[in-house]
Amino acid sequence: MNRRELLRTVVVGGTTLLVIPAVLQACKKDADTADETGGGSKLTVDLSNPDNAALNKAGGYIIVSNVIVINKGNDDFTAMSSICTHAGCTVSYSAAANNLPCPCHGSLFDIGGSVLKGPATKPLTVYPVSKSGNILTITR
């Protein structure tokens, strides 16, 4: 192998080692985003199930499959990601303050998922909720 062939092999090999992982990571990020925002999966919550009894009164909430479901009263429900956009901790719901605090670093979200107080800068993902009889259907 002469010097030119050796240099070509090193350059091509080095470029491959740098480019391929970056391309794979970019594809992974795109796939993750599609799953979070547009996967179209459905989550159902049976209000007659004792495990979901908290949702039968205004201000009640449950967390299921990383989704927080809140009864806003008057048969009106909202659902959003229960994962804080700052560091991935699980938010809860304060009916008295009508907000979602994060216990880890103090982020605070309103009932629509918007950031009221950082360090989080991105809102929680909100999911559509429909009700038929005793069944809530949340589309993720």
N, C-alpha and C positions, 0 to 999 in steps of 0.2 A: 504494500500500500504506500503510495507516495504522499507527500505532504498535502497536496491539494485534496485528495480523497479523504484523508484523515480530518482536515478542517471541515469539509463538507459534512462528513458523518457527525462530527461534534456539533456543528451548527444546527443541522436538521434534528438530531436527537435532543439537543437542549431546547430548541423551539417547541418540539412536540411535548416535552415535559412541562413547559410553561403554559402552552395554549390549551391542551386537552383538559386539564383540571378546571381551568377557568370556564371553558365551554360547558362542561358537565355541571358545574355549579350554577351557571346561568340558567340552564335547562331546569334544574331542580327548583330554583326560585320561582320560575314561571309556573311550574306544576303546582307548587305549594299555594301560590296566589290563586290559581284557578280553583283549587279545592276549597279555600276559605271563602271566596266571594261569589263563585258561580257554579259550584258543584251540583246544585239542585237536589241534594239529598233531603229527605223528609224525616223529621223527628216528631213522633206523636206522644202526647201526654194525656192519659186518661184521668179526668178529674174525679171519677168515682173510685179510683184506686187510693187506699189509705195512705200510701207513700206520697201522694200528691195533695193531701188534705189542706196544706197551707195555702194552696191556690184558690180555695173555696171562699176566701174572705179578702176584702180589699186590703192591700198592703202586704199580702202574703207572697212569698216567692219560693222557688225551688231552683236548684242547679242540677242539670242533667246533661251528660255528654258535653261538658264545657259550654253549656248555654244556660244563662240565667233567665227564668221566666217569671214575670211579675204580674200580679193582678192589680191593675190601676183603679179598679172599682167600676161599677156599672157595666159589668160583663165585658170589660176592655182589658186586653192582655198585651204585653209587650215582651219581646225576646231579643236577646243580644248575646254576644260572646261574653263569657264570664272571665276571660283571661285579660288582665290588664296589659295594655299596649306598651307599658314602660319596661317591666321586667318579668312579665308572665305569671304574676301571682293571681289568685282567684279573688275577684271582687265580691262584695255582698250587697245587700240592699237595705237602706235605712228608710223605712216608711215614714218616720217622724220628720226627717229632713228631705225626703223624696229625692234621694241621690244614691249613687253607688260608690262607696269608699273602697280604696285598696288598702289593705292592712300593712303592706310591706314598706312602701315609701311615701304614703300619704296622697297619692293621686285621687282625684275625685271626679266623677262623671255624673252628668244629669240623666234623667229618665229617657232621654233620646240618644244616649251614648256619647254625647259631646263632652270634651274635657272642660271641667270647671276649674281644676287646680292641678298643676304638674307635680311631679316631673314628667308625667305622660304628656305627649304632644299630639298623639293620634287618637281619634275617637274609637269607641268600641264598635264592632260590626253589628248592625241591627238586622234582624231577620223578620220577614213577614210572618204573621200569625193569623190563622183562621180557626174558627170554632164551629163544630157541627155536633150538636147534642152535648155530650160530656167529653168530647175529644178535641184537643187543641192540636193543630198541625203546624209545625214550624218548618219553613223551607230554608235550607242553608245552601 
